[in-house]
Amino acid sequence: MTYQSTVLIVDDNPTNLEIMEELLFSEPYKLELASNGTKALSMAVEIMPDLILLDVMMPDIDGFEVCKRLRANPLLAEVPIIMVTALDDQESKLQGIKAGADDFVSKPFDRTELRARVKTILRLNRYRLLLSERARFQWVVENATEGYLIVDHEEHILFANKQARHYLNIPIDTPTPIQEKFIPLVKKHYRFLPPKAAGDTLTTLAEAPCEIVLPETTTAPAFWLQIEILDIPSGGKDRWVIRLKDITTEKNLERDVRTFHEMISHKLRTPLMGIVGGLALLLESPQDLSQEDTDYIIRLAYEGGKRLHGEIEDILQYLDAPGRALEEMRLLVVELPEIITKLQKSLELENVQLVIPEALRDEASVLSKYAMELILWEVLENSKKFHPHQTPQVEIKVFQKPDRPQEMIIQCLDDGGQLTPDQLSQIWQPYYQGERYFTGEVKGMGLGLPLVASLITEIGGTITARNRDPGPGVVIEITLPLQTEYPAEI
């Protein structure tokens, strides 16, 4: 469909309005008429014209003032304005230029000249708008979170935005066109799913999106992309526009939804089987069992019950975490040594050092003591879990930053394994179990660190994780608001 430019004609003289409307009627313009300056200002905001023909001499607001007000409006500041005036002196034109006019037509005006000037300014304005829109589009594409490429009929890459270069490992400074073909370049890093897609051309891939995967390694999970050939103009039929979309989150969600039932079933069913099976033996044929066998079955049932209790508690604590962050007594910093000693004993950790400056011992956090125990339990348990020999040396530092006296920082440093950037970004997600990349085991529900994150976020704190430098080990840093008002004693 052909674009139709809108021209707003402003003149207090009805005859002049009719003349200009008649002159421009045969052109492919949409004409709007305003009989005074006040009406012109309101109509301009409503219709957003491509050009304004503005009379200077009007009774309510003259053309110079209308022009100034239009230029002061960010939405209308770029609209071209031709001032129509009976004044032909230099001073009036200078005043019009200062007000923001783009051109002038003097009365009585030449009809051919008026048409030519209107046509020229509209064409230039349209070209300016197209350049502006193109610049905005290029910025959006270049900074998009998805990868975009333009590929020719031989699959050479003519354009790739920053995200596409990141996905395909193309250096940012590599000039285009890139000589390597698209599909062979993808195959250097990814596997096509279904596998047959790897041998297909872009013509067949255009029929439906396909998926590619960067396979999981011992230290990093799989990374998924969707390849989609977009059905939009690309400068010729011999070019393709390709979108690379990160679908890792969707794939993980799909996997989690699919495996959640299996995970819950396995985590809860395994200890239940030990409990029920052992008790069934005791009930059905106790006379056939020796005292040693009986003690063994009871011990297995007891261990199964403890494990089942722990799994259920993991789930309930995670679901109930926000409500437990602020209840009960507030944590006094002076109580931290007692908490650490208790947790060190429970987790059978040999070396945990706590450093608290004397100035902080009388402070209190808005976090509850119960919540702090949960948080430190999870942090210390993970330090043990990720240590190669489950014997970490842990240092816990409590301190403040001089410019933030309303907060305290608890920093937990261990000497265990280090995490990849991807693992560091995902450890706060429910059911993410990073230990399988280190030990091959999947103990627990994967809810511990997400529980910690939800507790801390609930009270306005923050938690971050980073690799220790120099390593080995990980640093967990928790920032907690301090309680600034204390309840009155009863």
N, C-alpha and C positions, 0 to 999 in steps of 0.2 A: 504494500500500500504506500502511495506517495505521501510524503510528509507535507502538511499544509501549514504554512507559517501564519501566525496570528499578528495582525497589525492593529494597534489601538490608536484611533484618531481623536485628538482632543482639540475642540474649538467651541467658543461660546456662540459663534455665529452659525445658525442652522444652514444658511446658504453655503458657507464654506465647507461645512460637513458634507453636504450633498455633493458638492463639486469633487471633493477628494474621494468620496465613496464611489462616485461614478467613474473617476479616473482609474481607480484600482480594482473596480468590480470585475473586469475581464481577466485579471491576473488570478493565479491559484492561491489566493490569500483568504484567510478568515478575518473579516473586518468587524471591529468593535468600535462603537462611538460613545464619546463622553462629552457632555455639554459644558463642563466647567472643571476646574482644577481639583476640587474636593472629590467629585465623582471619579475623576481619572485616577486619583491615588487609591481609592477603594477598589476600583475595577482592576487596576494593575496587579494588586495582591491576589485577587480572585482568579484572573485568567492567565497570569504570567505571560505577557505578550513577547513576541520575538522582536518587535520594533514598535516605537511610540513616535507618532507624528504629533508634535506638541506646539500649539499656538502660544505666542508670548503674551499678547495683550488680552487678559481675561479679567473680569471684574472681581471675583472672590479671591483667588490666589493666582498671581501671574505665573507665566511659564518658567521663569527663572527659579521661583520658589518651589514649584512642583518638581523641577529637575533636581534641585538640591535634596528634596525629601526622598525622591526615588533613589538617588545615589547613596543616601544614608541608610537605606533598607538593604541588608545583606542579600536578601532574596532577589532584589531588583537592581542591584548595583551594576550588574554587567549588561543590562538590557540596552541596546542602542537607542539613542534619542536624536531625532531630527527636529530642530526647532524651526517652526514656520512663522515668519515675522515680516511685517511691513517695514521694519526698521532696517536700513541698509548701511548704518554708520558703523565704524570700526569699534567704537566703545561698546555698542550693544552686543556685537559678536564676541568681544573680549569678556563681557559679563556672562554671556552664554557658555563660553568655554570654561570659565571659572565655576559655573554651576554644574558642569559635567556633560554638556551637549557634545555629541559626536559629529554633527553636521548641521548645516543651515540651508533653508530654502526661503528665498525672499518673495513676498507678494508684490505684484501679481506674478505667479510662478509659471514657468514653462512646463507644459504637460509632459512632454517627452523627457525633459530633464528630471522631473519629479519621479516618473516611473523608473528611469534609469538609476537614480540614486537609491530608491527604495529596494530595487532588485539587487543592486551591488552590495548594499549594507546587509541585506538578509542573507545573501550568499556568503559573505565574509563571516557573518555571525554564526551561520550554520557550520562553516568550516572550523571556526574557533571552538564551538561547542563540541564538534566531533573530536578535535584534538584534545580537548579537556577530558571528554569521556574516555578517549583512548588511553590517556595518561593515567586516569583513575583505574581503568581496567587492568593496565599493565602492572600498576602497583598492587592491586588486589591479587592478581595471578602470581606475581613474584613473591608475595608474602603469604600466600595461601598455605593452610596446613595440609593440603593434599598436593600430590605431584601432578604437574601438567606438562605434556610434551606435544610438539608438532613434528610429525614424521612424514617423509616423502614416500612416493610409491615404491621406492627401493628399500624402505625402512631405515634410511639414514635420519638421524635426529637433527632437525633444523632448529629446534628451540626446546629448552628444558629449564623449568623454574628451579629455585633453590631447593625446594623439597624433593623434586624428582631427582636432582643431582645427588642429594643425600641418600635417597633410597637406592639408587643405582651405582653409587660410589664413583660418581663423575666429579672430578675436582672443579671447584667453582670457577677457576680461571681458565678452564678448557674452552677454547673458542668453538662456536658452532659455524657450519654444520659439523657434527661429530661423525667421524667416518665409520665407526663401528655400528653395525645394524642393531635395531632395537631388540629383537627376540634373542639373538646370540648374546647380547650384553646382559639381558635379564637372566639367561641360563647360566652365566658365570657365577651368579650369587644365589639364585633361587631355584626351587623345584616347581614346575607347573602342576596344577591340579585342576582337572584330571591330567595325567601324564601325557595323553595324546595331544594336548594343547601346545606342548613344546615344539611340535613339528608343524603346527598350523601357521598360516599366514595371517596378516592383520585382517584380511577379508573375511576369513572364517571366524576369527575372534570377535569381529564386529557383530556377529549374530547374537552373542550373549556374553556377559562378563565372565572372566575366568579368574581363578585365584592362584597366587604364587606364595610360597612359604620359604623363609630362611630357616632351615632346620634347627631344632633344639640342640644345644651342645651340653657338655658336662657342667658348664658354669652360666648358661643363659638359656631362657626359654625361647620357644619358636616365635617368629615374627611373621605376620601375615599381611599381604597386600592383595587388593582386588584390581585387576586391569579392566578398564572399561573404555571402549571406543565410542566417543561422543558423536552424536548425529547433529553437528552444528557446522556452519560454514567455516572453512579454514584456509581460504585464499585459493581455492581450486580443488577440482575433484581428485587430483593426484596427491592430496595431502590428508593426513589423519590427525585428529586431536585425541590424545590419550590421557585418561585420568588414572592416577595411581592412588588408591585410597587405603589408608591403614585400617584394617579390620581386625587387628589383634584383639582389641577389647571385646568386639562382638564374638569372635571365635572363643575367647576365654569364657565369656558369659554363656555361650552355647554349651561349651564343655562343662562349665560349673553346673548349669541347670540339668544337663544330662547325667552328670556324675554325683550330684548332691545326694540323691536318694541312695545311690550305691555307697557313697562315703558314710552317710549316716547309718545305713544298714550294717555296713562292715564294722564301723566303730562301736556300735551298740550291740550288734549281734554276737561279735566275737567273745566279749566277756560274758554275755548272757549264756552262750553255749557252754562255757566252762562252768558257770554257776549251776545251770539247770542240769547239765549232763552229770556233773559230780554229785549233786544232791539226789538225782535219780538212782545212781548206783548205790548210794547209802540207804535209800528207801527200799529198793527192790531186792537187794541181796546182801544185807549187812553181815549175815552169817558167813558169807564166802570171803569176806575181806579180813586181812590181817590188820593188826593195830597200826602197822607201818603204812599199809595202803590207805586205811581210813584217815590217818593224819595227813597223808599226801593229798587226798581228795579234798579234805577240808581246807588245806592250805591253798590249793588251786582255786577253790570256790571263793575263799577270802580275797585272794589276789584279783580274781575276776570282778568281785564286788567293788573293790577299791578302784579298779580301772574304770568300771562303769560309772561309778560315782564321779570320778574325775572328768570323764567325757561329758556327762550331763552338766556338771558345774561349769565347764568351759562354755557351753552353749548358753546357759542361764546367765552367767556373768556378762557375756558379751551383749545379750539382749537387754540386760538390766543396767548396763554400765553408766549411761547418762544420769540415771536416778541416784546412783551411789556416789557420784563425784563430790557432792556438796553436803550430804547428810552426815550425821554424827559429829564428833568433835573435830575441830580444825587441827591440822598437823602443826605441831610445834617443832621447830628445827632441832631443838635439843633432844627430841625423841628419835631422831634418825639413827643414832648409834644402836639403840635398843632394837629398832626394826631390822637394821643390817645384820646384827648378831643373830637374830632369830631366823632370818632368811638364809644366812650363811650356813647355819646348822641344818636347816631343813633340806637345803640343796646339796649339802656335803661339799661345800667349797672350802678350799684350804687357804686361799690368799685373797682377801678382800680388804682393801684399805680405804678408810673414809677420812676426808680432810674437810673440816668446817672451821672457818674463821670465827674467832671469839665474838666479833661484832654481830654475827648472824644468829647466835644461839638463842636469843630471846625473841626472834621473829616467828611469825606464824603464817602459814600458807592458807589460801582460801580452799585448798584441796583437803578432803577429809583424810584422817589417818588410815582408814580402811582402804581408800583409793590408792594412797601412796604405797601401801603394802602390796597391793595388786600390781602396781606399775613396776616397782623394784623387783618383785618376784619374776615377772615376765622378762625384764631386762637381764637379770642375773641368770635366769634359766636359759635364755638364748645365748648368753656368753659361754655357758657350759656346753650347750648343744652344738655350737659351731666351732668349738675348739677341737683341734685334731685329736687330743687325748682326753677331752672333757675335764681338763685341769687348768682353767684359765687363771691368770693373775688379773684382778680387777681393781681399778682405782676409781673411787667416786669422789669427785670434787664438788663442793658447794660454794658458790661465790656470787658476787654481784658485779655489774658493770657500773662504773662511776656515773654514767649519764642516765642510768635507769634504776634509781634506788627503790622504785616501787615493785621490782621483780627480783626473783632469785633464780639462779641457774644451777641445775644439777647435771653434772657431766660424768658419764660412765664410760670409762676407757678399758678395753680388754686387749688381750694379745692373741686372739684367735684368728679365724679366717677372714678374708676380705670379700666384699660383695661387688658385683658388676653394677654399672649405672642403672641398668634395667631392674635389677633386684632391689637396689636402694629405693627406686621409685615405687615398687610394688609391695614392699613388706608391710605397708599399712592397710593393704586390701584384705578383706575377710577371705579365709580359706586358701590364701597364698602360703605355700609351704616351701620356703627356699632351701630347707635342709636337704631336700632330695637331690639337689645339685652338688652337695658336699658329702653326705653320708649314705645316700641312697635310701634312707629311711624316711617314713612319713608318720611321725609320732604326734599325737594330739590332733586338735581340730583345725589348727591354723588360724585360731581366733585371738591368740595372745597379744600380738603387737597391734592389731586393729582395736582390741579392747583398750590398750594403753592410749592409742591415738584419740579414741572417742572420749575417754575420761578427761584427758588434758584439754582437748578442744572445747569440751563442755564448760570449763571454768575460765575460758579465755586465754589459755596457755598455748604453747607451741612445742612440738617435738620434731627433731631432725635426726637423720642418721648419715654418717659419712665414714669413709675409710680412714683409718689412722695414718698420719703422715709424720714421721716415717712409720711404716707398718712393722709387723702385721697387726691386725686387729681392727675393730670398729669403734667409733665414738657415737654414743647416743647422748644428745643434748636436749634437756627438758627445761623450758622456761615457764615459771609459775608466778602468777601474781601474788604479792604478799597482802595479808589482811591489814588494812589500814585503820579499821575501827574494831574495837573489841567489845563484846557484850558486857553489860554491867553485871557486877557480881550480885548474886541473890543472897 
